[in-house]
Amino acid sequence: MRAHIYKFAFCFILASFSAPTASAWDSFGHMMVASIAYDDLTPAARTKAVQLIKLNPDYKVWVKGVAKANQNKTAFVMAATWPDAIKSKKTYTNDGEHPSNPDAAANLGYSDKLMHRYWHYIDEPFSPDGTPLAQPQVPNAQTQIAEFRKTLALSATNKLKSYDLVWILHLVGDIHQHLHATSRFTHDLPQGDSGGNLVMLCAMPCKNELHAYWDNILGTSKSPTSAIKKATALPPPDATLAAESDEIQWIQESFAIAKQSVYASPIGVGAGPFTTDPTYKAAAVTIADQQIALAGARLAKLLNVAFQ
């Protein structure tokens, strides 16, 4: 399987050439993933998902002013942004990147007022210069996807399933953004680069960094209509890859792509600053498009199984 994963990452490269943790893909990318998934849901899964989304406390905001015929898909797409949206809500507590709260891994539903920033990623480590590695902390994106998909398939309350659904809509997108699946350890960043958040792309006082570059590569619009339109234009993913249902394999794929294609020239070893070029950007767009399409297909499969 590992050989297959590296072949997958290498194919992306051939195609393109022949801190605080940011939110993967920005809201626009997350909405694209959800849009693709919504279109691939079975009628039964879609009915259940729509029912659960209506229990989210922000549902009325999502559908305000939206034509009734479009409300279900719009709310589903917007729900994928909710785990990032709570980071700016005063009613939620920022419990940091290194969880010590006894409820860090608890599945409590909407009564949980922690931001859980550490649920958004898993820091699979690597080093190009022999710097000692630190293993990923738990809980993380992998542990939570496993927990939430299990709950969705069980006879839990609809309120809890609603909470787990909006998180899983988001986290499946997160781990298909390669810098949510890795941390690079180097001599000048011995604690890791926080998924590229500490790798600068221009000299100070410029604040651009590698993680944000990849988050924003597909756009930063907040419009669900625009995200749905762009998602529709993406080519479908490879059917064999889309059929992979193990989130651990999804993470390993992203990890492999990060090592081979994200930390690629002109991104050097260390904290930078580095300057990207048109070739790197073209490769990034190709990879992001394919990862978004793949995440959407896999998310739909996950929900179709959970809600069958």
Secondary structure by P-SEA (a helix, b strand, c coil): caaaaaaaaaaaaaaaccccccccccaaaaaaaaaaaaaaccaaaaaaaaaaaaaccccccccccccccaaaaaaaaaaaacccccccccccccccccccccccccccccccccccccccccccccccccccccccccccaaaaaaaaaaaaaccccaaaaaaaaaaaacaaaaaacccccbbbbccccccccccccccccccccccccaaaaaaacccccccaaaaaaaaaacccccccccccccaaaaaaaaaaaaaccccccccccccccccccaaaaaaaaaaaaaaaaaaaaaaaaaaaaaac
